[in-house]
Amino acid sequence: MKNPFSLRRRANLARPWRWLVPVLLVLLFLAVLFWLPWQARQMESNERQEQLIADTLWVEQTLRFELARSEEALATLGTDLVGKPPAPTVLQARLAQLFKNGPELRRVLWLGPDGDVLARHGTDLPAGTSVPSQGETREMARLTRVGRYTEPYGATAHLPGMLDYYLPLYRDGTYAGSLLATYSLKVLLDETVPWWFAQDNALALLDRNDMPVAARADGGPGRGIYTHRRPLDLPGASIVLATDSVKNAPRLLPNLLVGSVIVLALGLLLSLVTLWRHISRTLAAESALRQQMAFRTAMENSLITGLRARDLEGRVTYVNKAFCTMVGLPPEELVGKKPPMPYWAPEVRGDYEERFAGVLAGTITPQFETVFQRSDGVRVPVLVFEAPLVDSRGDQTGWMSSILDITDRKKAEELNRQQQEKLEASARLATMGEISSMLAHELNQPLAAISSYTAGALNVLERADKAVPFEPTSLRRALEQARQQAQRAGQIIKSVHEFVKKSEPHREPVAIRDVIEGVRALIELQARQSYVVLQLDLPAQLPPVLADRVMLEQVLLNLTRNGIEAMAGVPPEGRILEIAASADAARVAVSVIDHGHGIAPDVAERLFSPFFSTKAEGMGMGLSICRTAIEFHGGTLTHAPNPGGGTVFTFSLPRPATGGPAELQ
């Protein structure tokens, strides 16, 4: 058993250490509070000093550049003076231009080899002005053959600081004199140093004895806290550019510690409140997000539309329940997979691969029909809608697809097609029923002729049996006439058979002239019975159309029959039925024109409605079937009043997209 006194002693010894850590943290906090402002002050002071050094260096380079520019202008002038001295007026103009470009110039002298003045421009120095080392500078420039500056001089109350520059001139290696340029250092500072730098700093140009020869202090005298000196590095002259900032040293707040503690405490409290509000909002947003996710999941699972998301590489990233049911595969066998996909039907794999290549290229087909293959091998026709999948920043991350199972729609379309075919066949049979009496009359004539000619042939043969001379020519003529009448009857029966028989719609290039000729016999049969004259206006060259010939023949037969019936109350001489055709760059049009009683406005509104008819015995399906047949070919069927009385029915069909127009006679 442990001694309780030893345990208490250890607890008393450990108690000071528990307070030591907070005390050390507080001391560290106070030290940081004092150290940070001091460090910030030092950094600001160093930054100001470094900025002053950089600005001083820039000003020094600007001054040196201005003097160098003037040196180049003097060198150009000296070359011209030595080579071919210009006229005095020209020389004075050039000197004036030199002064205009360099305001700091006070005077320019052209000195001969003996020092005599050959030309001058500018303002002379006041009498008694002493120029130090003028002769030495000129001699040194002559010996070294390069320009050289004198030491700055002047800098009195009446004379600003000056600086001379000697440029030796040589002609063919012989000393030919020199150019002397005098600069005003005060003007040089005023014209070269920018105003913003002069506002913050006092500038001075110092000679070798640190005496100012020119100064500028737009913002007042410097404080002596931030200073810098930079020599101008002029050959022959010792000039230093001195800058003294007018700024004071950074100051600390007198109650910085108290203010810092209060600000930090308030900041800590504000941070805690903000953090609590942020956590509360985050929890509320997470709860709302979970509810939205549950709602979206339930909504997507209740849809009968399949949803599929893919990334830019074609990899499936999401599928819903309806899509899985559509393809017969669970989500884990679809998500994360790249094409080829297990639900691709083999017969349309080429289309899948072509569209997938478009997805990788960044383009999609917004809407298309295709076929999926379920896991049990059943083909499912689907309609796919695709659109770009964009994130919150507006960047595309993939593609979103909506897939509809159109199996029932396909079945309905097939059933509707079959019903339409049956209706068309019934309409053809009804049409033939209406013209059956005319057909019987038309067949009666060739059959009667055949009977007569065969009876005549038998009489010839009987007379030959009774020893009457046999005439083969008369027998041949009778049989030939009988054959022609049989062919005529067969042609009529063939036209009726081709028109009535049931067949699948088969679209192929068809000539409009051939379509009209195919039913011309039936049209003329009806026209003769009603004493109607048939007129055709067909251009010699008509482009073909892609259509089912039997369907177009039925449309023509229905329209012409309606036109013939519409002229029943017109005098016989006015019963004219016209069939005209025309073509343009896009369509081929056929018009059936009658001169009947026309169509009343109230009837025109319901003319193409199913089961509407103006005839007592009519079914009201003729024009409705005609419009359906024309729209099946992508065309239109319209009607308009005939200016000469009657109605014009016109159906137009598109020309084939590929292949040029052909001459179909």
CORLIN-V433218 format. One record per residue. RES is the residue in three letters. SS is DSSP state (A for helix, B for strand, O for the rest). Layout:
# CORLIN-V433218
<<RES,SS> <RES,SS>>
This chain:
# CORLIN-V433218
<<MET,O> <LYS,O> <ASN,O> <PRO,A> <PHE,A> <SER,A> <LEU,A> <ARG,A> <ARG,A> <ARG,A> <ALA,A> <ASN,A> <LEU,A> <ALA,A> <ARG,A> <PRO,A> <TRP,A> <ARG,A> <TRP,A> <LEU,A> <VAL,A> <PRO,A> <VAL,A> <LEU,A> <LEU,A> <VAL,A> <LEU,A> <LEU,A> <PHE,A> <LEU,A> <ALA,A> <VAL,A> <LEU,A> <PHE,A> <TRP,A> <LEU,A> <PRO,A> <TRP,A> <GLN,A> <ALA,A> <ARG,A> <GLN,A> <MET,A> <GLU,A> <SER,A> <ASN,A> <GLU,A> <ARG,A> <GLN,A> <GLU,A> <GLN,A> <LEU,A> <ILE,A> <ALA,A> <ASP,A> <THR,A> <LEU,A> <TRP,A> <VAL,A> <GLU,A> <GLN,A> <THR,A> <LEU,A> <ARG,A> <PHE,A> <GLU,A> <LEU,A> <ALA,A> <ARG,A> <SER,A> <GLU,A> <GLU,A> <ALA,A> <LEU,A> <ALA,A> <THR,A> <LEU,A> <GLY,A> <THR,A> <ASP,A> <LEU,A> <VAL,A> <GLY,A> <LYS,O> <PRO,O> <PRO,O> <ALA,O> <PRO,A> <THR,A> <VAL,A> <LEU,A> <GLN,A> <ALA,A> <ARG,A> <LEU,A> <ALA,A> <GLN,A> <LEU,A> <PHE,A> <LYS,A> <ASN,A> <GLY,O> <PRO,O> <GLU,O> <LEU,B> <ARG,B> <ARG,B> <VAL,B> <LEU,B> <TRP,B> <LEU,B> <GLY,O> <PRO,O> <ASP,O> <GLY,O> <ASP,O> <VAL,B> <LEU,B> <ALA,B> <ARG,B> <HIS,B> <GLY,B> <THR,O> <ASP,O> <LEU,O> <PRO,O> <ALA,O> <GLY,O> <THR,O> <SER,O> <VAL,O> <PRO,O> <SER,O> <GLN,A> <GLY,A> <GLU,A> <THR,A> <ARG,A> <GLU,A> <MET,A> <ALA,A> <ARG,A> <LEU,A> <THR,A> <ARG,O> <VAL,O> <GLY,O> <ARG,B> <TYR,B> <THR,O> <GLU,O> <PRO,O> <TYR,B> <GLY,O> <ALA,O> <THR,O> <ALA,O> <HIS,O> <LEU,O> <PRO,O> <GLY,O> <MET,B> <LEU,B> <ASP,B> <TYR,B> <TYR,B> <LEU,B> <PRO,B> <LEU,B> <TYR,B> <ARG,B> <ASP,O> <GLY,O> <THR,B> <TYR,B> <ALA,B> <GLY,B> <SER,B> <LEU,B> <LEU,B> <ALA,B> <THR,B> <TYR,B> <SER,B> <LEU,A> <LYS,A> <VAL,A> <LEU,A> <LEU,A> <ASP,A> <GLU,A> <THR,A> <VAL,O> <PRO,O> <TRP,A> <TRP,A> <PHE,A> <ALA,A> <GLN,A> <ASP,A> <ASN,B> <ALA,B> <LEU,B> <ALA,B> <LEU,B> <LEU,B> <ASP,O> <ARG,O> <ASN,O> <ASP,O> <MET,O> <PRO,B> <VAL,B> <ALA,B> <ALA,B> <ARG,B> <ALA,O> <ASP,O> <GLY,O> <GLY,O> <PRO,O> <GLY,O> <ARG,O> <GLY,O> <ILE,O> <TYR,O> <THR,B> <HIS,B> <ARG,B> <ARG,B> <PRO,B> <LEU,O> <ASP,O> <LEU,B> <PRO,O> <GLY,O> <ALA,B> <SER,O> <ILE,O> <VAL,B> <LEU,B> <ALA,B> <THR,B> <ASP,B> <SER,B> <VAL,O> <LYS,O> <ASN,O> <ALA,O> <PRO,O> <ARG,O> <LEU,O> <LEU,O> <PRO,O> <ASN,O> <LEU,A> <LEU,A> <VAL,A> <GLY,A> <SER,A> <VAL,A> <ILE,A> <VAL,A> <LEU,A> <ALA,A> <LEU,A> <GLY,A> <LEU,A> <LEU,A> <LEU,A> <SER,A> <LEU,A> <VAL,A> <THR,A> <LEU,A> <TRP,A> <ARG,A> <HIS,A> <ILE,A> <SER,A> <ARG,A> <THR,A> <LEU,A> <ALA,A> <ALA,A> <GLU,A> <SER,A> <ALA,A> <LEU,A> <ARG,A> <GLN,A> <GLN,A> <MET,A> <ALA,A> <PHE,A> <ARG,A> <THR,A> <ALA,A> <MET,A> <GLU,A> <ASN,A> <SER,A> <LEU,O> <ILE,O> <THR,O> <GLY,B> <LEU,B> <ARG,B> <ALA,B> <ARG,B> <ASP,B> <LEU,O> <GLU,O> <GLY,O> <ARG,O> <VAL,B> <THR,B> <TYR,B> <VAL,B> <ASN,O> <LYS,A> <ALA,A> <PHE,A> <CYS,A> <THR,A> <MET,A> <VAL,A> <GLY,O> <LEU,O> <PRO,O> <PRO,A> <GLU,A> <GLU,A> <LEU,O> <VAL,O> <GLY,O> <LYS,O> <LYS,O> <PRO,O> <PRO,O> <MET,O> <PRO,O> <TYR,O> <TRP,B> <ALA,O> <PRO,A> <GLU,A> <VAL,A> <ARG,A> <GLY,A> <ASP,A> <TYR,A> <GLU,A> <GLU,A> <ARG,A> <PHE,A> <ALA,A> <GLY,A> <VAL,A> <LEU,A> <ALA,O> <GLY,O> <THR,O> <ILE,O> <THR,O> <PRO,O> <GLN,B> <PHE,B> <GLU,B> <THR,B> <VAL,B> <PHE,B> <GLN,B> <ARG,O> <SER,O> <ASP,O> <GLY,O> <VAL,O> <ARG,B> <VAL,B> <PRO,B> <VAL,B> <LEU,B> <VAL,B> <PHE,B> <GLU,B> <ALA,B> <PRO,B> <LEU,B> <VAL,B> <ASP,O> <SER,O> <ARG,O> <GLY,O> <ASP,O> <GLN,B> <THR,B> <GLY,B> <TRP,B> <MET,B> <SER,B> <SER,B> <ILE,B> <LEU,B> <ASP,B> <ILE,O> <THR,A> <ASP,A> <ARG,A> <LYS,A> <LYS,A> <ALA,A> <GLU,A> <GLU,A> <LEU,A> <ASN,A> <ARG,A> <GLN,A> <GLN,A> <GLN,A> <GLU,A> <LYS,A> <LEU,A> <GLU,A> <ALA,A> <SER,A> <ALA,A> <ARG,A> <LEU,A> <ALA,A> <THR,A> <MET,A> <GLY,A> <GLU,A> <ILE,O> <SER,A> <SER,A> <MET,A> <LEU,A> <ALA,A> <HIS,A> <GLU,A> <LEU,A> <ASN,A> <GLN,A> <PRO,A> <LEU,A> <ALA,A> <ALA,A> <ILE,A> <SER,A> <SER,A> <TYR,A> <THR,A> <ALA,A> <GLY,A> <ALA,A> <LEU,A> <ASN,A> <VAL,A> <LEU,A> <GLU,A> <ARG,A> <ALA,A> <ASP,A> <LYS,O> <ALA,O> <VAL,O> <PRO,O> <PHE,O> <GLU,O> <PRO,A> <THR,A> <SER,A> <LEU,A> <ARG,A> <ARG,A> <ALA,A> <LEU,A> <GLU,A> <GLN,A> <ALA,A> <ARG,A> <GLN,A> <GLN,A> <ALA,A> <GLN,A> <ARG,A> <ALA,A> <GLY,A> <GLN,A> <ILE,A> <ILE,A> <LYS,A> <SER,A> <VAL,A> <HIS,A> <GLU,A> <PHE,A> <VAL,A> <LYS,O> <LYS,O> <SER,O> <GLU,O> <PRO,O> <HIS,O> <ARG,O> <GLU,B> <PRO,B> <VAL,B> <ALA,O> <ILE,A> <ARG,A> <ASP,A> <VAL,A> <ILE,A> <GLU,A> <GLY,A> <VAL,A> <ARG,A> <ALA,A> <LEU,A> <ILE,A> <GLU,A> <LEU,A> <GLN,A> <ALA,A> <ARG,A> <GLN,A> <SER,O> <TYR,O> <VAL,O> <VAL,B> <LEU,B> <GLN,B> <LEU,B> <ASP,B> <LEU,O> <PRO,O> <ALA,O> <GLN,O> <LEU,O> <PRO,O> <PRO,O> <VAL,B> <LEU,B> <ALA,B> <ASP,O> <ARG,A> <VAL,A> <MET,A> <LEU,A> <GLU,A> <GLN,A> <VAL,A> <LEU,A> <LEU,A> <ASN,A> <LEU,A> <THR,A> <ARG,A> <ASN,A> <GLY,A> <ILE,A> <GLU,A> <ALA,A> <MET,O> <ALA,O> <GLY,O> <VAL,O> <PRO,O> <PRO,A> <GLU,A> <GLY,A> <ARG,O> <ILE,B> <LEU,B> <GLU,B> <ILE,B> <ALA,B> <ALA,B> <SER,B> <ALA,B> <ASP,O> <ALA,O> <ALA,O> <ARG,B> <VAL,B> <ALA,B> <VAL,B> <SER,B> <VAL,B> <ILE,B> <ASP,O> <HIS,O> <GLY,O> <HIS,O> <GLY,O> <ILE,O> <ALA,O> <PRO,A> <ASP,A> <VAL,A> <ALA,A> <GLU,O> <ARG,O> <LEU,O> <PHE,O> <SER,O> <PRO,O> <PHE,O> <PHE,O> <SER,O> <THR,O> <LYS,O> <ALA,O> <GLU,O> <GLY,O> <MET,O> <GLY,O> <MET,O> <GLY,A> <LEU,A> <SER,A> <ILE,A> <CYS,A> <ARG,A> <THR,A> <ALA,A> <ILE,A> <GLU,A> <PHE,A> <HIS,O> <GLY,O> <GLY,O> <THR,B> <LEU,B> <THR,B> <HIS,B> <ALA,B> <PRO,B> <ASN,O> <PRO,O> <GLY,O> <GLY,O> <GLY,O> <THR,B> <VAL,B> <PHE,B> <THR,B> <PHE,B> <SER,B> <LEU,B> <PRO,B> <ARG,B> <PRO,O> <ALA,O> <THR,O> <GLY,O> <GLY,O> <PRO,O> <ALA,O> <GLU,O> <LEU,O> <GLN,O>>
